[in-house]
Amino acid sequence: MEEARAIIRRDSCDTAVVVEMAPAPANDRCQWAQRGCRRPRWHRRSTEPDCAVLLVPLEHIVRVVRVVPDFGDLSARRGVDAAPAGRTALSEDRNEMRYWLSVFYKWDV
């Protein structure tokens, strides 16, 4: 799974800039986990200092899904007023961020 960060329009081929995501362990007591939502995080290869970014032709994107920040995890780490790690955040903050893949927004049924 990847998170789209931008779309580049070109004459030859429209391309999405995506960040690779990998599975993260879920808290079984969380309501999202109890309803079957998967919990991804940004993927960082061990040989790279930051998240893995790819360019993917739009024609290769199979489906769109809804990914939402894990605010329970974020508030436990940073407090209730913390904002999710964005594009300009420190790489440590982006790597700590966790998300939920929402089963309430199905495109593959």
C-alpha positions as CSV (number, residue, x, y, z in Angstrom):
1,M,0.0,0.0,0.0
2,E,1.2,3.5,-0.7
3,E,0.0,7.0,0.3
4,A,-0.3,9.5,-2.6
5,R,1.4,12.8,-1.8
6,A,1.1,14.5,-5.1
7,I,0.0,14.0,-8.7
8,I,2.3,15.3,-11.5
9,R,0.5,16.0,-14.8
10,R,2.7,15.4,-17.9
11,D,2.1,14.9,-21.6
12,S,3.7,11.5,-21.6
13,C,2.2,10.0,-18.5
14,D,0.5,11.4,-15.4
15,T,2.3,10.2,-12.3
16,A,1.6,10.0,-8.5
17,V,4.3,10.6,-5.9
18,V,3.6,8.0,-3.3
19,V,5.1,7.0,0.1
20,E,5.3,3.3,0.7
21,M,3.5,2.0,3.7
22,A,4.0,-1.2,5.7
23,P,1.8,-3.0,8.3
24,A,2.1,-1.8,12.0
25,P,0.8,-3.8,15.0
26,A,-2.7,-2.8,16.1
27,N,-4.1,-2.4,19.6
28,D,-6.8,-5.1,19.9
29,R,-8.8,-2.9,22.3
30,C,-9.1,-0.2,19.7
31,Q,-12.5,0.1,18.0
32,W,-10.9,0.5,14.5
33,A,-9.0,-2.8,15.0
34,Q,-12.1,-4.5,16.3
35,R,-13.9,-3.6,13.1
36,G,-11.2,-5.1,10.9
37,C,-9.3,-1.9,10.0
38,R,-5.6,-2.4,9.1
39,R,-3.0,-0.1,10.7
40,P,-0.2,1.0,8.3
41,R,2.9,3.2,8.9
42,W,5.2,4.9,6.5
43,H,7.9,2.4,5.3
44,R,11.5,3.2,5.7
45,R,14.1,0.9,4.3
46,S,17.0,0.1,6.6
47,T,19.5,1.5,4.1
48,E,17.7,4.9,3.7
49,P,17.4,7.8,6.2
50,D,13.8,8.7,5.3
51,C,10.6,7.2,4.0
52,A,10.5,5.3,0.7
53,V,9.1,7.6,-2.0
54,L,8.1,6.3,-5.4
55,L,6.8,7.7,-8.7
56,V,3.9,5.5,-10.0
57,P,2.1,6.0,-13.3
58,L,-1.6,6.8,-12.6
59,E,-2.6,3.9,-14.9
60,H,-1.0,1.5,-12.4
61,I,-3.1,2.6,-9.5
62,V,-5.7,-0.1,-8.8
63,R,-7.9,1.5,-6.2
64,V,-8.3,4.4,-3.8
65,V,-8.7,3.8,-0.1
66,R,-9.2,6.0,2.9
67,V,-6.3,6.3,5.3
68,V,-6.7,8.3,8.5
69,P,-4.2,9.2,11.2
70,D,-4.2,7.1,14.4
71,F,-5.0,9.9,16.8
72,G,-5.0,7.5,19.8
73,D,-1.4,6.6,19.2
74,L,-0.5,10.2,18.4
75,S,-2.1,11.7,21.5
76,A,-0.4,9.0,23.7
77,R,3.0,10.0,22.3
78,R,2.6,13.8,21.8
79,G,-0.5,14.9,23.8
80,V,-4.0,15.6,22.7
81,D,-3.2,18.9,20.9
82,A,-0.6,17.2,18.6
83,A,-1.0,17.4,14.8
84,P,-0.2,14.5,12.5
85,A,3.3,14.5,11.0
86,G,3.2,16.3,7.7
87,R,5.4,16.8,4.7
88,T,7.7,19.2,6.5
89,A,7.9,17.3,9.8
90,L,11.2,15.8,11.1
91,S,11.8,12.3,9.6
92,E,11.6,10.8,13.2
93,D,8.1,12.2,13.5
94,R,7.0,10.9,10.1
95,N,8.4,7.4,10.9
96,E,6.6,7.3,14.3
97,M,3.2,8.2,12.7
98,R,0.6,5.5,12.5
99,Y,-2.6,5.4,10.4
100,W,-5.7,3.3,10.0
101,L,-6.9,1.9,6.7
102,S,-10.7,2.5,7.0
103,V,-12.9,-0.5,6.2
104,F,-15.9,2.0,6.1
105,Y,-14.7,3.4,2.8
106,K,-14.7,0.3,0.5
107,W,-13.8,0.5,-3.1
108,D,-13.1,-3.2,-3.7
109,V,-16.6,-4.6,-3.1
